[in-house]
């Protein structure tokens, strides 16, 4: 099993970064960090509140290759500002403050219900805690550390080497998963299920409190970070596909944001807004819960055919059209809509409209 690696065959300008032999895992991790950070040369300084594609919004400014992002219950956003060796807090009102510094290539960041912030201080091989009062403390030392998460009982979860480790508030450490292939990001839900971004094989795994391990999402191209909401929807920073994916508890997998440049971090708030560390563009982007269509069936049929669309954020759909002609919605949930192909419809794409946005199918529905 390996630490996260940079695929130098796919990234121009990294041919000289291939490793000779197999140095220790912590050294391979440092090489990967340095390689990726050297690769991302576009430093995008943005203005707080500036609009980007669609309804997305840029949060904060002045970051340099941020690799981690977290959000608390009040909507404050915390950023692992990696190349600036600090952690930043951005309030809902746009006030930005440095709350911790002196780190060395920090990556993952998490925040608990009391406002304590936890950092995976990667190249210093340690976990740091920053209290709301600004007290900064080392709470554990680990090699090859990338991701960190915290649950409601203040248990910490981190990825180190090929493992996921749990640390209780009393300092007891337990390995809850091992043999993973380059785990990076980690998240935990309200039921104690832990989710790991298994970056080298493009998967996301779920680990139950009883230790049962299941792959819940695959086909990613560097699944770098992961977040989970209160409904069990999992969000994945798909690094080399430059997008963010959502995986529902029912197994629907859909793209909810794209056009990023090596997104290294992801978080989600209680309203379903997703925050993306758009690492290569040196910015944090907020993505609202707009609809996304993953698939539909059947692919063709006459007027009157019942078509089922699967995706995310469908709840409250106001309209569905087939090549511009409004269809009858027979049933809808957050992840599934059934429509009847309307009279007058011709071959074309299907569009779903909700109060927060719209989505269209990648392929056309053929009216026969």
N, C-alpha and C positions, 0 to 999 in steps of 0.2 A: 504494500500500500504506500502511496506517495502523498507528499504535501502538494498543495495547489501548484500547478505549473502553467507557464506561459507557452502557448503553442507558437513557436517561432516560425513554423512553416506558413502560418496564416497571417502573420503580422509583419508588414514591410519594415525594414530597418532594424530587425532584431536578430539577423543571421549570426552575429558574433556573440550572442548571449547564450548559446547552447552550452550546457554544462559538460565538463570533461570528467568522466568517472561518475561516482555517486557520493558526493560529500554528505555530511550528516544532515538529517531532516531539517534542523533549524537553519543550517546554512543554505539549503536549497530554497527554503521559504524566503530568506532574505534576498537571494538572487532573484526570485520571482517578483518580490515587492519592488526591488530596484529596477528590474527590467520593465515592468508595467509602468511605473512612475516615470521612467525615462522615455517610454514610448509616447505618453500623453503630453504633447508639447503645446497644445492650444490652451492658453490660460484665459478662460472667459469670465471677466468680471462683469457682473450684472447689477441692476438696480432693483431693490426690494419692490415687489409688486408688479414688475414688468410682465406683460403677458407674452406667452410663447404659443406654440401650436394649440389650436382649439381653445378649450377653457382652462388649459394648464397655466400655472402661475409660478414665477421664480420667487423663491424664499431666500431672503438674506443676500449678501454680496461679499466680494473680496476673498472667497475661498480659493485654495490652491490644491487641486486634486483631492476633494473630500471622498473618503472611502466608506463612511458610515453615517447613518442618520437614525434618529429615534424621535418619538413624539409622546408627550405626556397627556393626561386626561384634560388639562386646561388648554391644550393646543400649542404649548411651547415646543419648539423644534430644537433638537440638539444635534450638532454636526461634528463628526471627527474630521477636522480640517487638517488633513494628513501632512501636506508639505509645509504647512505653517506650524506644525507641532503643537496644536492647541485644540481645545473643544469650545465650540461656540453655542450660545443659546440665542434663539430668535423668538420673540414673543409674537402672539397673534397681531399685535399692533405694529410689528416691524422693528421693535427695538432689539438691537444685536449687541451681545456682550460676550467677551471672553471669560469663561468660568474656570478654565484649567489650562495649563501650559507645561512645556518642558518634556513633552512626550517624544517618542522616536518612531515614526511611521505607524501611528495608531490607526487602527482599521475599524473594528466593531465598536458600537456605542449602544448603551441601554439606559433606561431611567425607571426608577421604581415609583410607587405611589406617594412616597414622601419627598420626592424630588432629588434623591441621591442619583448621581450619574456614574456609570461604570464604563471604563475604557479598556479595550484590548490594545495595550501598548506593545505593539508587535515586535519591533526590533529591540525593545528593552526586556522582552520575554516576561511580561507581568500584567496583572490586572490592577487597574487603579480605580479608586472611588473618589468622587468629588462631591462633598456635601453641599446643601443649599447655602451654607455659610462660607463655602470656599475652602474648607479643609480638604487637603488632597493626601490620600493614603494608599500605600501598596497593600493589597489584600491577598495576593498570591503570585507566585512565580512559576512560569511555564514556558517551555520552548515551543516554537511553531504555533503561536496562538493567533487566531484570526477573529472569531466571532464571539459575542457575549450577549446573553439575554438574562432577564430577571423575572421571577414570578411574584405573585401577591404576598408570598411568605418570605420574600427577599432571598430565596435560593437563587444562586447564580448558575448559569449553564454556559459552557464555553467549548469551542472547538480547539483542539490542540493535537498536532500530529495527525493520526488517523482515528482520533477518539472524540467523543463528547463527554465532558466531565461536569458533574454537579457539585457545587460547594454550598453547604448550609451556612446560615448566619453564624453558627458556632465554629465554622472552619473545617467541618468534616467533608472530605472529598470522596466521591464515588464515580467510577467510570460507568456510564449508563449505555454507551454504545462504543464498539471498537471495530476495527477492520474496515473502516470507511475509506473511500478513495478521494483524498484531498478535501475534507470538509472545511468549509469557510464560514458562511453565515449560520446562525442558529436562532430559533424562536421558541416560545413556549406559550401554550394557551391556558385558559382558566381551569381546565381539567387536568393539567399536568402533562399533557402530551407535548413532546418536544419534536421540533422539526429541524432537520439539518440539510444545508445545501451541500450536496456531494459533488463538488465542482468538477473533478476530473472525469467523471462518467456522465455528467449532464443530468443528474437525477436529484430529486428531493425525497428524503426519507422521513417517516414518522415513527417516533419511538413512544410507545405507551408507558404509563407508570409501571406496568407489569413487565416491561422490557421487550414487548413484541415489536419488531421492526418491519416496516412495510414501505415499499416504494410507492409514493402517491403521485408523482409527476416525473416525466422523463422527456428526452428529446431536446433538452436545453444545450446551449453551446457555451458552457462555463456558467453553471448555476451558482452565482457568487454569493448572494445574500437572500434571506428569506424573512417574511413577516407573516403574522396570522391575526385575523380579526376575531371578534367575539362569536361569530357564526361558524368559525372553522374554515373560512376561506383563506387560502395560502397565497402569498404574493412572492414572486421570484424575480430577482435581478438577473436577467439572462445576458451575461456580460458581453460575449462576442456576437450575439444576435442583436445587440444594441436596443433591447426592449425589456418591458416588464410583463410577466405573465401572471394570470390568476388561475388557481386550481381550486375548484369548489369541492365540498365534501362528497358530492356525487360523482366526481371525476371529470367534470367538464373543465377543459383547459383552454384559455382564451388570452389573446394579447390585449392588454388594456392601455399600453403606452409604448410608443416606438419613436425612432429618430434620435435616441440618445447616443452618447459616445462612451462606450464601455461603462455602463451603470454598475457601480460597485456596492450600493447600499439601497435598502428599501425599508419603509415603515408604513404603518396604517393607523389612522385615528378612529375614534368611536363613531364618526359619521361616514366612514368608508372612504375618506380622502387618503390617497396614497402619496407618500413622499419618497422621491427618488434622488439618491446621490448620483448625479450625472457626472461621473468622475472626470471623464475626458474633456468635458466642457466646463469643469470647475464651478459647478452650480448645483443648487438643490431645487427640484421641480415638484410642485404639488399637482397631482392628477386627481380630478374629481371622479366620482363613480359613474362615469358615462357608460352606455351600453357597448357591448362588443359581441359579435356573432362568431361562434366557433364553427358551426356546421348547420346544415339543414337537409331534410329529406322528406319526400323523394326529390330527385333532381329535376323531374319533369312530370307533366300531367296536364289534363284539360282543365277548363274552367270548372270550379267546384271541388277541385282536389284539396284535401286537407294537408297542409305542409307544417312540419314541426321544425322550429328553429331552436337551437341550443346555444347558449352563451352565458353572459353575465350582465348584471345590472339591468334586467328587463322590467323589473317591478314598476308598475305605474305607467306602462307604455300607453301613449296617447294615440298612436297611429302606426300602421304597418302598410307599406305599399309594395306592389309588384310592378316594376318598371313604371312607377309613377301613379299607378291606379290603386286607390285605397282598398284594402282587403278587410274582411270581417275577422276580428280577433275572437276566437272561440274560447281560449283559455290562456292565462299567462301566470307565470311565477317569476322569481328572480332569475332563473336559469333556463326557462323554457317557455316558448310561445307557440300556440297552434293557430293557424289562420286558414281561411278558405280562399282559394284563388278567385278573384272577382271577375265578373263579366267585363269584357273590354280589355282585360290584361293581355299583354304581349310578352314575348321572351325578353327577360332583362333581370337586373339585380333586385333583390328584396331589401327594403330599408325598414329599420325599426326606429321610432321616435319616442323619446321619453322627455320629461321636463328638464333633464340634465344634459341631453345631447341626442345624437343619432348615430346609427351604425348601418353599414351595408354589407351584404354578402360579398365574398371574394369572387364567387362564380355566379353565373346567371341561372335563373330558373327557366327552363324551356317549356313554354306553353304549347301543347300539342293539339 
